[in-house]
Amino acid sequence: MLKKYITPQRLQFVGKAWEIRHALRQEQKLRGARTPLVSLLEAQQTMRPDADLPARK
């Protein structure tokens, strides 16, 4: 099962290699192949209502 951890400076996928590749391809389709990681992180932070909660340890 793919898990995605997002913080303001970091995006981390945890799962099998094929799941990670699939998730990255989906992000490319949604935002375009040349979208920088910073833009992706900003978009993900605005979508999550719990974005200001501390990261899991």
N, C-alpha and C positions, 0 to 999 in steps of 0.2 A: 504494500500500500504506500503510495507516494505521500510524503508530507512536505509542506512548504512552510519555512520559517522566514518571516520578514521583519527586519528592523530598519531604521532610517538609513543605515549605511551598508546593509547586507541582505542578500537573498540567498537562502540555502534550501536546496532540494535534498530530501533523504528518501531513498527508495532504490529500486532496481534500475539498472542502466537504461533499459528500454522505456521505463516509466518517465525517467528524467528527460530523455530525448524527446519523447512524445509531448511532455509538458512544455519544453522549450520550443518545439515546432508550433504548438498552439499559440504561445505568446508571440512568435514571429508572425503568424497569420493574423492575429488580432491587431498588432501594432506596427507591423512592417519589419522587414529583415534588418534594416539599418537603425533601428531605435536603440539609443544608448541605454545602458543599465540604469543610469540615474533617472531617466524618464519612467522606466518601468517601476522603480522603487517608489517614486513620487505618486504614480497612479495607484499602486497597491495600497499605499498609506492612506490615501483619500477615500478608498473604498471600504476600509476596515474601521468600524466604530470603536473597536478596542485597541486601536493603534498606539494609544498612549500608555497601555499596560506594560509592565516590565517583561522582558523576554524570559522564557523558560530556561531553567538551568539543568 
